[in-house]
Amino acid sequence: MYITFNFRKGVMIMTYSVHYTSALCGAGKTFGTYEYIKENLITIKRCILVQPTYENLKESQKALKQRGINSKIITNETVPMGMTVTACILNHVQNFQWNEVLLLTHEGFIRSALSIPQADKQLITVFFDETYVSSFSMISINLSTNKNIILQNLATYNTSMDNVLGLSLPPTKVLHLRTPKGSDVVNDLLRELTEKVLSHNLWDSYTLEDSFNEFKTTSNVFTAYFRVKKEVFEHFKDVYFLAAHFEDQMMNKVLRSEGLIINRKENIKLQFTKHTNTTKTNIHYMIDRNFSKGIRKVLCENNKTLMENMINVADVILDGREHLLVPNNDMNPNKKQSEKEHNGIKFTKNGKLISSYVHGLNQYQHLNDIFFLSALNYSDLMKRGIVTILGLSDEEIEKTNILSSTYQACSRISIRNRNDDSERNIIVPDRRSAMYLAEIYNIPEERIFNHSDEMYLPEPKESGRPKQENLSPAKERKLKTDSKKKIIKQINEIKDIEDEEGNKLQMNILDKLASTKVHKKLWFKEAEDIIPFFEKEAEFTSNDKATENRLLMPCLLFEENTGATTRFGGDNNEGYTCIMFDKDTSKSGRDLSFDECKEFFQKMNVSFFMYETYSGTGNFRVVLPIKHIITKEAYELITKDINHKLHKLGFDYDKDGVEGKRVNLGPFDPAGFHSSAKFFLPNHAPGTTIRTFKFENVIFDPVAYIEEPTTYISLDLAEKVRDAGSFSKEKAKELKAKTQRALEVGSTYAQKKIEEAQTKYLMSGGGNQNQASLVGTMVYFGMTDQDIIAWFNMNYNGSSTKKKVENEVKSRIQKYRNKQGF
């Protein structure tokens, strides 16, 4: 536990920081924790290991005993009659025995931590395994006849957050609301709510002001939100959070929102940091749009429900093999039902049913396949609370729940064993889940299979997620109009971004499909400079269509990419600087040819460039330069609208060409519409040519295009913009400042990387290979030739003459500068 002191208006403020280890599933973080405790127990002295369930604790007790370490489990299952868990914990921490670990559940630790005396806390190291699922929670109660019990007993107060009220119970009301269970019907209805609000030392309690005003007048629904307090984890000697993708977890978001400093510290030895046993792993997804409970029973064009079609296709993929089956809890059969069917729906053959909460379920590693068909979206009320109170974006919210849960479940099978590279099939409901897993598991595009054409799912009136509410036509039109205005307003906040040298548009060349770093940043003073760049790149040839350092992400990137997965994606995208479309050969009978596409964009009277891809005729990309940077929502709106206009002209896309089955509406690959879209630069085999076309006119004006009444925005996107949107005024100001100080902002990180490389070189004793690596790092992070040569002259202790070393260094510098185009 690190403590820093700040003085504000003469008051000393103490700030605590804790640590986390972010591991991949199966990397051995729990095993590594046992080993770390064994090796360091003498110095740790007092240790608490916190895990989700009593069953987890029993496994840990057994594992610790095998290492010669005593342990004590304190849970509801183990406390003596008449004593509480908290009382037993307090008694134990004040009488800690040497060589003993205290084992607690999440709930037990959370509810007792603040009762532990500070003097004892300062001696205790806490290992918190997995994340606390109730770190942010919601209670919603319908009170058609008893709503006054809320209005008369709950007090509200203003907070620093817009539209957020704090909740408290006046002391005079506390005893009235603490009647024994079963003695007061109304209090029993409100008991969970009042217990949370009364536990104000553990939870911050809130309600949304506009919802509360409705409750006071016309609504019968009262909704409260609860955020665990960071004080629960303060004052200990040290706290280590251990979780797969901890950066994406809700608990991380909650504690950081309160100002708790959480630093990454990899002192737990892991077995691996990357999934490499996936060379025969396939990922299948059923629909392009986001899956939800609301569309499970949608009747498809073949007169079957979507769920029935999903199960039928999964049965074909699985071919009778035993597999894990993960439905929603409302589809899990009760004891009177067969494991093979529920409510008339037959599940896949030989499926082993488990819950979507899978922590600790490690006994299925003999299975190679999984069918994950849970819809884990937050309710609209819960999502609104998360957005308003925590300020999370749609992408962050998806990762905290839907995507991270999917990854946890899929990592129960043989993929968890790093030595097992069996052929396996992972089946998930939707594209977003498939893309998330593909990044983590390192699955290339050719092993990701889209089965949406086999679902016969009717096209919704509005593409994308189901409506959040039933809007009248007038209200829907107003929402769409307001959302377009909001997008334009957000664009105007950032459109004048430029760096210190007056460059307005940045694009980035990434190293490879599994992108771990930016190979080269490209800055363009004006949009007119973009097409000449692509013209020159069209001369490039190679024998590999996926040649490294040719993958373009046409957006502004700043943040260092960290986490268990190091690929660049939507979270790194600060805004698009060029619009691109990807067109693959289609066998739908409604294919878009190169010439037809050319004619369409010429009629728009804007500058654009087209080039055939490595795959040859019928496959091409369109480059549409834009006047200034735009938000991710603006990019999605424009790309989908242009694609939709081409669909209305009769052009569609069917990658697999399955006759008679539904195709993607519009000719372009929908993967190019989202916030992590990447495109290969022009490339063709030596001795061949590719077709290109350049049309010069005015530069495309994204704001003017969005303002056009004929530019269509889906209800899905309109709701997303209304609920969040990627830019607030504050974020826009921060981004502008960051761009204008780009060199300064990057310098600290660059200096750190240079110093790390220099230390590694000196510790290794030098050598040609190490010298080459160090020179490359120095060049990449901006050191001048003179400074690089001076450093080697000062630090070289080998047998060669300094002149010889200087010449070697100069040669390597030139090599790297030529390679990076400096």
C-alpha positions in Angstrom: 0.0 0.0 0.0 1.5 3.3 -1.1 0.5 6.5 0.6 1.0 9.9 -0.9 0.3 13.2 0.7 -1.2 16.3 -1.0 -1.9 19.7 0.6 -5.1 21.4 -0.5 -6.0 24.7 1.2 -3.8 23.7 4.1 -5.4 20.3 4.6 -3.3 17.2 4.3 -4.9 14.6 2.0 -3.7 10.9 2.1 -4.1 9.0 -1.1 -3.8 5.2 -1.1 -2.9 2.9 -3.9 -3.3 -0.8 -4.4 -2.1 -3.3 -7.0 -3.5 -5.7 -9.6 -2.3 -8.6 -11.6 -4.1 -9.0 -15.0 -3.8 -12.5 -16.2 -5.3 -14.6 -19.0 -7.7 -17.4 -18.1 -5.7 -20.5 -17.3 -2.4 -18.6 -16.8 -2.2 -19.8 -13.2 -2.8 -16.6 -11.2 -4.4 -18.6 -8.3 -1.6 -21.2 -8.5 0.9 -18.4 -8.7 -0.7 -16.7 -5.6 -0.2 -19.9 -3.6 3.4 -20.0 -4.6 3.9 -16.3 -3.8 2.4 -16.7 -0.4 4.6 -19.8 0.3 7.8 -18.0 -0.7 7.0 -14.7 1.1 4.8 -15.7 4.1 7.7 -14.9 6.5 7.8 -11.3 5.3 4.0 -11.0 4.6 3.3 -12.4 8.1 -0.4 -11.8 8.1 -2.3 -12.7 5.0 -6.0 -12.8 3.8 -7.0 -14.6 0.6 -10.4 -13.6 -0.6 -12.3 -15.7 -3.2 -15.9 -15.7 -4.6 -17.3 -18.9 -2.9 -16.9 -21.3 -0.1 -16.1 -24.1 -2.6 -13.2 -22.0 -3.9 -11.9 -21.5 -0.3 -12.0 -25.3 0.3 -9.9 -25.9 -2.8 -7.4 -23.2 -1.6 -7.2 -24.6 1.9 -6.2 -28.0 0.4 -3.6 -26.4 -2.0 -2.1 -24.3 0.9 -1.9 -27.4 3.1 0.1 -29.2 0.4 2.6 -26.3 0.6 2.8 -26.7 4.4 0.7 -23.6 5.1 -2.1 -23.6 7.7 -5.3 -21.8 6.9 -8.6 -20.8 8.5 -11.9 -20.5 6.6 -14.5 -18.1 8.1 -17.8 -18.1 6.3 -21.5 -18.6 7.1 -20.9 -22.3 6.8 -18.1 -22.4 9.4 -19.0 -19.9 12.1 -20.2 -21.3 15.5 -23.9 -21.0 16.4 -24.7 -17.6 17.7 -21.7 -15.8 16.2 -21.5 -13.6 13.1 -18.9 -13.8 10.4 -17.7 -10.3 11.1 -17.2 -11.1 14.9 -15.2 -14.3 14.1 -13.1 -12.4 11.6 -12.3 -9.6 14.1 -11.4 -12.2 16.7 -9.1 -14.0 14.3 -7.2 -10.9 12.9 -6.4 -9.9 16.5 -5.0 -13.3 17.2 -3.2 -14.2 13.9 -1.0 -17.2 14.1 2.3 -17.3 12.3 2.3 -19.4 9.1 -1.5 -19.1 8.7 -3.7 -17.7 6.0 -7.2 -16.4 6.6 -9.7 -17.5 3.9 -12.8 -15.3 3.3 -15.5 -15.0 0.7 -15.9 -11.7 -1.2 -19.1 -10.9 0.7 -17.5 -11.8 4.1 -14.5 -9.5 3.4 -16.5 -6.6 2.1 -18.8 -6.6 5.1 -16.1 -6.9 7.7 -13.1 -5.0 6.3 -14.1 -1.6 7.8 -14.6 -3.2 11.2 -11.0 -4.3 11.4 -8.9 -1.9 13.6 -6.5 0.2 11.5 -3.6 -1.0 13.6 -4.3 -4.6 12.6 -4.9 -3.7 8.9 -1.5 -2.2 8.6 0.0 -5.6 9.2 -2.3 -7.5 6.7 -1.7 -8.2 3.0 -4.9 -9.0 1.1 -5.1 -11.1 -2.1 -8.5 -10.5 -3.7 -9.0 -13.3 -6.2 -11.5 -12.5 -9.0 -13.7 -9.4 -8.9 -16.6 -8.6 -6.7 -19.7 -8.9 -8.8 -21.8 -6.5 -6.7 -19.3 -3.6 -6.8 -22.0 -1.7 -8.6 -25.5 -2.8 -8.2 -29.1 -1.7 -8.6 -32.4 -2.2 -6.8 -35.7 -1.4 -8.6 -39.0 -1.6 -6.8 -42.5 -1.2 -8.1 -44.6 0.4 -5.4 -48.1 1.0 -6.7 -49.7 1.4 -3.3 -46.8 2.0 -0.8 -44.7 4.6 -2.6 -45.1 7.0 0.3 -42.9 4.7 2.4 -40.0 5.8 0.2 -40.9 9.5 0.0 -41.5 9.7 3.8 -38.4 7.8 4.9 -35.6 8.3 2.4 -33.7 11.6 2.2 -31.9 12.8 -0.9 -29.1 15.2 -1.3 -27.2 16.8 -4.2 -23.9 15.3 -5.4 -21.2 16.6 -7.7 -22.6 14.5 -10.5 -25.2 15.8 -13.0 -28.6 14.3 -12.5 -27.5 12.2 -9.5 -28.9 12.4 -6.0 -27.4 10.8 -3.0 -29.7 8.7 -0.7 -29.7 8.5 3.1 -32.0 7.5 5.9 -32.6 10.1 8.6 -31.6 8.8 12.1 -35.2 9.1 13.3 -36.4 6.6 10.7 -33.7 3.9 11.2 -35.4 2.0 14.0 -38.7 2.1 12.2 -37.1 0.4 9.2 -35.3 -2.3 11.1 -38.3 -4.4 12.2 -37.6 -8.2 12.3 -38.1 -10.1 9.1 -41.6 -11.3 8.6 -43.2 -8.8 11.1 -43.8 -6.0 8.6 -44.9 -6.7 5.0 -43.9 -3.2 3.7 -40.5 -3.3 5.4 -39.9 -6.8 4.0 -40.5 -5.4 0.5 -38.0 -2.6 1.2 -35.6 -4.6 3.3 -32.8 -5.1 0.7 -33.0 -1.4 -0.2 -32.9 0.0 3.4 -30.1 -2.4 4.4 -28.0 -1.1 1.6 -28.7 2.5 2.4 -28.1 1.9 6.1 -24.7 0.4 5.3 -23.5 3.9 4.3 -19.9 3.0 5.4 -19.8 0.2 2.7 -21.9 1.7 -0.1 -22.5 5.0 -1.8 -26.3 5.1 -2.5 -27.8 7.1 -5.4 -30.9 7.6 -7.5 -31.2 9.5 -10.7 -32.8 12.9 -10.2 -35.1 12.8 -13.3 -36.3 9.3 -12.4 -36.9 10.3 -8.8 -39.0 13.3 -9.9 -41.1 11.0 -12.1 -41.5 8.6 -9.1 -42.8 11.5 -7.0 -45.4 12.3 -9.6 -46.5 9.8 -12.2 -44.3 6.7 -11.9 -44.5 3.8 -9.4 -41.0 2.5 -10.0 -38.2 3.5 -7.6 -34.6 2.7 -8.6 -31.5 3.0 -6.5 -27.8 2.4 -7.4 -25.0 1.3 -5.0 -21.3 1.7 -5.5 -18.9 -0.1 -3.1 -16.7 2.4 -1.3 -12.9 2.5 -1.9 -12.4 2.8 1.9 -13.1 -0.9 2.1 -9.6 -1.5 0.6 -7.6 1.2 2.3 -5.2 1.1 5.3 -4.1 -2.5 4.6 -0.4 -3.2 4.3 -1.1 -4.1 0.7 -3.9 -5.3 -1.5 -3.6 -7.3 -4.7 -6.5 -7.7 -7.1 -6.2 -10.8 -9.3 -8.4 -11.2 -12.3 -8.5 -12.0 -16.0 -8.6 -8.7 -17.9 -8.8 -6.7 -14.7 -8.7 -3.5 -16.7 -12.1 -4.3 -18.2 -13.8 -5.4 -15.0 -16.6 -3.3 -13.4 -14.8 -3.4 -10.0 -11.8 -1.6 -11.5 -14.0 1.0 -13.1 -15.9 1.6 -9.8 -12.8 2.0 -7.6 -11.0 4.2 -10.1 -14.1 6.4 -10.3 -13.8 7.1 -6.6 -10.1 8.0 -6.9 -8.4 4.8 -5.7 -5.1 4.5 -7.4 -4.6 0.9 -8.8 -1.2 0.1 -10.2 -0.3 -3.0 -12.2 2.3 -5.1 -10.5 3.3 -8.5 -11.9 4.8 -10.1 -8.8 2.6 -13.2 -9.2 4.5 -15.6 -11.6 2.2 -16.6 -14.4 2.6 -19.7 -16.7 1.9 -17.7 -19.9 0.9 -14.2 -21.0 -0.5 -15.1 -24.5 -2.7 -17.8 -25.8 -0.6 -19.8 -28.2 -2.5 -23.1 -28.2 -5.1 -21.9 -30.7 -3.7 -22.8 -34.1 -6.7 -25.2 -34.7 -9.4 -23.1 -32.9 -12.4 -21.8 -34.8 -14.8 -19.2 -33.7 -18.4 -19.2 -35.0 -21.0 -16.5 -34.5 -24.7 -16.5 -35.4 -25.8 -12.9 -36.1 -24.1 -9.6 -37.0 -26.3 -7.4 -34.7 -26.0 -7.6 -30.9 -27.7 -10.6 -29.3 -30.2 -10.0 -26.5 -33.0 -11.9 -24.7 -35.5 -9.8 -26.7 -34.7 -11.4 -30.0 -34.3 -15.0 -28.9 -37.9 -15.8 -29.8 -38.1 -13.7 -32.9 -39.8 -15.7 -35.7 -37.4 -16.0 -38.6 -38.2 -16.3 -42.3 -38.0 -20.1 -42.2 -40.8 -20.1 -39.5 -38.5 -21.0 -36.7 -37.3 -18.8 -33.8 -33.8 -17.4 -33.8 -32.9 -19.6 -30.8 -34.1 -22.7 -32.7 -32.0 -21.8 -35.8 -29.0 -21.1 -33.6 -29.2 -24.5 -31.9 -29.7 -26.3 -35.3 -26.6 -24.7 -36.8 -24.6 -25.4 -33.6 -25.7 -29.0 -33.8 -24.2 -29.3 -37.3 -20.9 -27.6 -36.2 -20.6 -29.8 -33.1 -21.6 -33.0 -34.9 -22.6 -34.8 -31.7 -19.4 -34.2 -29.8 -19.7 -33.6 -26.1 -19.4 -29.8 -25.4 -20.2 -27.1 -22.8 -23.5 -25.4 -23.2 -24.0 -22.0 -21.5 -27.6 -20.6 -21.7 -29.2 -17.9 -19.7 -30.4 -18.9 -16.2 -34.0 -18.6 -17.4 -33.3 -21.4 -19.9 -31.5 -23.7 -17.5 -33.8 -26.6 -16.9 -35.2 -27.2 -13.4 -35.0 -30.7 -11.8 -38.2 -31.8 -13.5 -37.0 -31.1 -17.0 -34.6 -32.9 -19.3 -31.1 -31.3 -19.8 -31.9 -31.6 -23.5 -34.8 -29.2 -23.7 -36.5 -26.3 -22.0 -39.9 -24.7 -22.8 -40.1 -26.8 -25.9 -36.6 -25.9 -27.2 -34.3 -28.8 -27.7 -30.7 -28.0 -26.8 -27.7 -29.3 -28.7 -26.9 -33.0 -28.5 -24.4 -34.0 -25.8 -24.3 -30.5 -24.2 -23.0 -30.2 -20.6 -25.1 -27.4 -19.1 -23.3 -24.8 -16.8 -24.3 -21.4 -15.6 -22.8 -18.3 -17.2 -21.1 -17.5 -13.8 -18.2 -19.8 -14.3 -15.5 -18.8 -11.8 -13.7 -21.8 -10.4 -15.2 -24.3 -12.9 -12.0 -25.8 -14.1 -13.2 -29.5 -14.5 -14.2 -29.3 -18.1 -10.7 -29.1 -19.8 -11.3 -32.5 -21.4 -13.9 -30.8 -23.7 -12.8 -29.1 -26.9 -16.1 -27.3 -27.9 -18.4 -24.8 -26.3 -21.8 -23.3 -27.3 -22.3 -20.0 -25.4 -25.8 -18.8 -26.0 -26.4 -16.4 -23.1 -27.6 -12.9 -23.5 -25.9 -10.9 -20.8 -26.8 -7.3 -21.6 -27.5 -5.0 -18.7 -31.1 -3.8 -18.3 -31.8 -0.4 -19.6 -32.1 1.0 -16.1 -28.8 -0.6 -15.0 -27.0 0.7 -18.1 -28.4 4.2 -17.5 -27.1 4.2 -14.0 -23.6 3.0 -15.1 -23.4 5.7 -17.8 -24.6 8.5 -15.5 -22.8 7.6 -12.3 -19.6 6.0 -13.6 -19.4 7.7 -17.0 -18.6 4.6 -18.9 -18.9 4.4 -22.7 -20.9 1.7 -24.5 -17.7 -0.2 -25.4 -16.5 -0.1 -21.7 -19.9 -1.3 -20.5 -19.9 -4.2 -22.9 -16.5 -5.3 -21.8 -17.4 -5.2 -18.1 -20.2 -7.7 -18.5 -21.0 -9.3 -21.8 -17.6 -9.8 -23.3 -15.5 -10.6 -20.2 -18.1 -13.2 -19.1 -18.0 -14.8 -22.6 -14.2 -15.0 -22.4 -14.4 -16.5 -18.9 -16.9 -19.2 -20.0 -15.1 -20.1 -23.2 -11.9 -20.5 -21.2 -13.4 -23.4 -19.3 -12.6 -25.9 -22.1 -9.3 -27.4 -23.3 -8.1 -24.0 -24.5 -7.4 -23.4 -20.8 -4.5 -25.9 -21.0 -1.6 -24.2 -22.7 -0.2 -27.6 -23.8 -3.4 -28.6 -25.6 -3.7 -27.4 -29.1 -6.7 -29.6 -30.1 -9.0 -28.7 -32.9 -11.9 -26.9 -31.2 -15.0 -24.9 -32.0 -16.2 -21.9 -30.0 -19.7 -20.8 -30.8 -21.0 -17.5 -29.6 -24.2 -15.5 -30.4 -23.0 -12.4 -32.1 -20.2 -10.7 -34.0 -19.0 -8.4 -31.1 -18.4 -11.5 -28.9 -16.5 -13.3 -31.7 -14.2 -10.3 -32.4 -13.4 -9.9 -28.7 -12.5 -13.5 -28.4 -10.5 -13.4 -31.6 -8.3 -10.7 -30.3 -7.6 -12.5 -27.0 -7.2 -16.0 -28.5 -5.2 -14.7 -31.5 -7.6 -16.2 -34.0 -7.0 -15.0 -37.6 -9.9 -13.9 -39.8 -9.9 -17.1 -41.9 -10.9 -19.1 -38.8 -13.8 -16.8 -37.8 -17.1 -18.0 -39.4 -20.3 -15.9 -39.8 -23.5 -18.0 -39.8 -25.9 -15.0 -40.0 -27.1 -16.1 -43.4 -28.3 -19.4 -41.8 -30.4 -17.6 -39.2 -33.0 -16.3 -41.7 -33.4 -13.4 -39.2 -35.7 -10.7 -40.7 -34.1 -7.3 -41.1 -35.3 -5.1 -38.3 -37.0 -1.8 -39.1 -34.0 -0.2 -37.4 -30.7 -2.1 -37.6 -28.8 -3.0 -34.5 -29.9 -3.6 -31.0 -33.6 -3.8 -30.0 -35.3 -0.5 -29.1 -34.8 0.6 -25.6 -38.3 2.0 -25.5 -41.5 2.1 -27.6 -41.4 5.5 -29.2 -44.2 7.1 -31.2 -43.2 8.0 -34.8 -42.9 11.7 -33.8 -40.7 11.0 -30.8 -38.5 8.6 -32.8 -38.0 11.3 -35.5 -37.1 13.8 -32.8 -34.6 11.4 -31.2 -32.9 10.8 -34.5 -32.8 14.5 -35.4 -31.4 15.4 -31.9 -28.8 12.6 -32.2 -27.6 13.9 -35.5 -27.3 17.4 -34.1 -25.3 16.0 -31.1 -22.9 14.1 -33.4 -22.3 17.4 -35.4 -21.8 19.3 -32.2 -19.2 16.7 -31.0 -17.4 16.9 -34.4 -17.3 20.7 -34.1 -15.6 20.4 -30.7 -12.7 18.5 -32.2 -12.6 19.3 -35.9 -9.8 22.0 -35.6 -7.4 19.6 -33.9 -3.8 19.8 -35.3 -0.4 19.1 -34.0 2.4 21.6 -33.3 3.4 21.6 -36.9 0.0 22.3 -38.3 -0.8 18.7 -39.4 -4.5 18.1 -39.1 -5.0 14.4 -39.9 -3.2 11.5 -38.4 -3.3 7.8 -39.5 -1.3 4.9 -38.1 0.4 1.9 -39.7 0.2 -1.0 -37.3 2.7 -3.9 -37.2 0.4 -6.8 -38.0 -3.1 -8.2 -37.7 -2.4 -9.1 -34.0 -1.4 -5.4 -33.7 0.9 -4.8 -30.7 2.4 -1.5 -31.7 2.2 1.4 -34.0 4.9 0.9 -36.7 4.6 4.5 -38.0 2.4 7.5 -37.4 1.4 9.4 -40.5 0.4 13.1 -40.3 -1.2 15.0 -43.2 -1.4 18.8 -43.3 -4.5 18.6 -45.5 -6.9 16.0 -46.7 -5.7 16.6 -50.2 -2.4 14.9 -49.2 -4.0 11.6 -48.5 -4.7 10.4 -52.1 -1.1 11.0 -53.3 0.1 8.8 -50.3 -2.2 5.9 -51.4 -1.1 6.4 -55.1 2.5 5.9 -54.0 1.7 2.9 -51.8 -0.1 1.2 -54.7 3.4 0.5 -56.2 4.2 -1.8 -53.2 4.7 -5.5 -54.0 5.3 -8.5 -51.8 4.7 -12.3 -51.7 2.5 -12.1 -48.6 -0.9 -10.3 -48.6 -0.6 -9.9 -44.8 2.9 -8.4 -45.0 3.8 -6.8 -41.6 3.8 -3.0 -41.2 1.1 -2.6 -43.9 -2.1 -2.5 -41.7 -3.7 1.0 -41.6 -5.9 2.3 -38.8 -7.2 5.6 -40.3 -7.7 7.4 -37.0 -6.0 9.4 -34.2 -4.2 7.2 -31.7 -2.4 8.3 -28.5 -2.7 5.9 -25.7 -0.2 3.1 -25.0 -2.0 -0.2 -25.5 -1.9 -2.2 -22.3 -3.7 -5.2 -20.8 -3.8 -8.9 -21.3 -4.5 -8.4 -25.0 -2.3 -5.9 -26.7 -4.1 -5.4 -29.9 -5.2 -1.9 -30.9 -8.9 -1.5 -31.0 -11.8 0.8 -30.5 -10.7 1.9 -27.1 -7.5 3.4 -28.6 -9.4 5.2 -31.4 -9.8 8.9 -30.6 -11.6 9.8 -33.9 -11.5 8.9 -37.6 -9.4 10.9 -40.0 -10.3 9.2 -43.2 -13.3 7.0 -44.3 -12.6 3.7 -46.0 -14.7 0.8 -47.4 -13.7 -2.8 -47.9 -15.4 -4.7 -50.8 -14.9 -8.5 -51.2 -16.1 -10.7 -54.0 -19.8 -11.7 -53.5 -21.7 -14.6 -54.9 -25.1 -13.2 -54.0 -26.0 -12.2 -57.5 -26.0 -8.6 -56.4 -22.3 -7.9 -56.4 -20.9 -4.4 -56.8 -18.2 -4.1 -59.5 -15.2 -1.8 -59.5 -16.8 0.3 -62.3 -20.2 0.5 -60.6 -18.6 1.6 -57.4 -16.5 4.2 -59.2 -19.6 5.7 -60.9 -21.5 5.9 -57.5 -18.8 7.9 -55.8 -18.2 10.1 -58.9 -21.8 11.2 -58.6 -21.1 12.4 -55.0 -18.7 14.9 -56.6 -16.0 14.4 -54.0 -12.4 13.2 -54.2 -11.7 9.5 -53.7 -9.3 6.7 -54.5 -9.9 3.1 -55.2 -7.5 0.1 -55.4 -7.8 -3.6 -55.9 -6.7 -5.8 -53.0 -4.1 -8.6 -53.0 -7.0 -11.1 -53.7 -7.5 -9.6 -57.1 -10.5 -8.8 -59.3 -13.7 -8.2 -57.5 -12.0 -7.2 -54.3 -11.2 -3.6 -53.7 -11.1 -0.7 -51.2 -12.3 2.8 -51.4 -10.5 5.7 -49.7 -12.6 8.8 -49.0 -10.6 11.7 -47.6 -12.5 14.0 -45.2 -12.0 17.6 -44.3 -11.3 17.0 -40.6 -11.4 14.5 -37.8 -14.8 13.0 -36.9 -16.1 11.0 -34.0 -16.6 7.2 -34.1 -20.3 7.7 -34.1 -20.1 10.0 -37.1 -17.9 7.4 -39.0 -20.5 4.7 -38.2 -23.4 6.9 -39.4 -21.7 7.8 -42.7 -20.3 4.4 -43.6 -23.6 2.6 -42.9 -25.6 5.3 -44.8 -23.5 5.0 -47.9 -23.6 1.2 -47.7 -27.4 1.4 -47.3 -27.8 3.7 -50.3 -25.9 1.1 -52.4 -28.2 -1.6 -51.0 -31.2 0.4 -52.3 -29.6 0.4 -55.7 -29.6 -3.4 -55.6 -26.1 -4.2 -54.4 -25.5 -6.7 -51.5 -22.7 -8.8 -50.1 -22.5 -12.6 -49.5 -19.1 -13.7 -48.6 -19.9 -17.4 -48.7 -22.3 -17.3 -51.6 -24.8 -19.8 -50.1 -27.7 -19.8 -52.6 -31.1 -18.8 -51.2 -29.9 -17.5 -47.9 -29.9 -14.0 -46.5 -27.0 -11.8 -47.3 -25.6 -8.7 -45.8 -27.6 -5.7 -47.0 -25.2 -3.4 -48.9 -22.0 -4.4 -50.7 -19.3 -3.4 -48.2 -17.9 -5.6 -45.4 -19.7 -4.5 -42.2 -16.4 -5.1 -40.2 -15.3 -1.7 -41.7 -18.0 0.2 -40.0 -17.0 -0.2 -36.3 -14.5 1.7 -34.2 -11.6 -0.8 -34.5 -11.7 -1.0 -38.3 -8.3 -1.6 -40.0 -7.4 -1.9 -43.6 -4.4 -3.2 -45.5 -2.6 -0.7 -47.6 -2.2 -1.5 -51.4 -0.1 -4.6 -52.0 0.2 -7.0 -54.9 2.5 -9.9 -55.9 5.7 -9.1 -57.8 5.1 -9.3 -61.6 1.4 -8.4 -61.3 -0.6 -5.2 -61.5 -3.6 -4.0 -59.6 -6.3 -1.6 -60.8 -6.5 1.8 -59.2 -8.7 4.8 -59.9 -8.3 8.4 -58.7 -11.0 11.1 -58.8 -10.2 14.6 -57.8 -12.8 17.1 -56.8 -13.8 18.8 -53.5 -13.0 17.1 -50.2 -15.9 15.2 -48.6 -17.5 17.4 -45.9 -18.8 15.0 -43.1 -20.9 17.6 -41.3 -22.7 18.7 -44.5 -23.3 15.1 -45.3 -24.8 14.3 -41.9 -27.0 17.4 -42.1 -28.6 16.2 -45.3 -32.2 15.1 -44.6 -31.7 12.0 -46.7 -28.7 10.8 -44.5 -30.2 8.0 -42.5 -29.4 7.3 -38.8 -30.6 4.1 -37.2 -32.5 4.1 -34.0 -29.8 1.9 -32.6 -27.1 4.6 -33.2 -29.5 7.4 -32.2 -30.0 5.7 -28.8 -26.3 5.1 -28.4 -25.5 8.8 -29.1 -28.3 9.9 -26.7 -27.1 7.7 -23.9 -23.3 8.4 -24.2 -21.4 9.3 -27.3 -17.6 9.2 -27.4 -17.0 12.9 -26.7 -17.9 15.3 -23.9 -16.8 18.9 -24.0 -14.2 18.1 -21.4 -12.8 15.1 -23.4 -12.7 17.3 -26.5 -10.6 19.9 -24.7 -8.3 17.3 -23.3 -7.8 15.7 -26.8 -7.1 19.1 -28.4 -4.5 19.9 -25.7 -3.0 16.5 -26.0 -2.6 16.8 -29.8 -1.1 20.2 -29.6 1.4 18.9 -27.0 1.9 15.5 -28.7 5.7 15.6 -28.6 5.7 16.7 -25.0 3.0 14.1 -23.9 4.9 11.3 -25.5 8.3 12.3 -24.2 7.9 10.8 -20.7 6.9 7.4 -22.0 9.6 7.5 -24.8 12.3 8.3 -22.2 11.1 5.5 -20.0 11.3 3.0 -22.9 14.7 4.3 -24.0 16.1 4.0 -20.4 14.7 0.4 -20.1 16.4 -0.6 -23.3 19.7 1.0 -22.3 19.6 -0.8 -18.9 18.9 -4.1 -20.7 21.9 -3.5 -23.1 24.3 -2.7 -20.2 23.2 -5.6 -18.1 23.6 -8.0 -21.1 27.2 -6.9 -21.7 26.5 -5.5 -25.2 26.8 -7.6 -28.3 25.8 -7.0 -31.9 22.2 -8.2 -31.5 21.6 -6.2 -28.4 23.2 -3.1 -30.0 20.9 -3.4 -33.0 17.9 -3.7 -30.7 18.9 -0.7 -28.6 19.6 1.5 -31.7 16.2 0.6 -33.1 14.5 1.6 -29.8 16.4 4.9 -29.7 15.5 5.8 -33.3 11.8 4.7 -32.8 11.4 6.9 -29.8 12.9 10.0 -31.3 16.6 10.3 -30.2 18.8 12.3 -32.6 21.7 10.6 -34.4 24.2 12.7 -32.4 22.7 11.8 -29.0 22.6 8.0 -29.9 26.3 8.0 -31.0 27.3 10.1 -27.9 25.6 7.5 -25.6 27.4 4.6 -27.2 30.8 6.4 -27.0 30.2 7.1 -23.3 29.0 3.6 -22.4 31.0 1.2 -24.6 33.6 -0.9 -22.8 34.4 -3.6 -25.4 37.6 -4.4 -27.2 36.7 -2.6 -30.5 37.9 0.9 -31.1 35.4 3.7 -30.5 35.7 4.7 -34.1 34.6 1.2 -35.2 31.7 1.2 -32.8 30.7 4.7 -34.0 30.6 3.5 -37.6 28.5 0.4 -36.6 26.0 2.6 -34.8 25.8 5.1 -37.6 25.1 2.2 -40.1 22.4 0.8 -37.8 20.8 4.3 -37.4 20.6 4.7 -41.1 19.2 1.3 -41.6 16.4 1.9 -39.1 15.6 5.4 -40.5 15.4 4.0 -44.0 13.1 1.2 -42.8 10.7 3.6 -41.0 10.8 6.3 -43.7 12.4 9.0 -41.5 
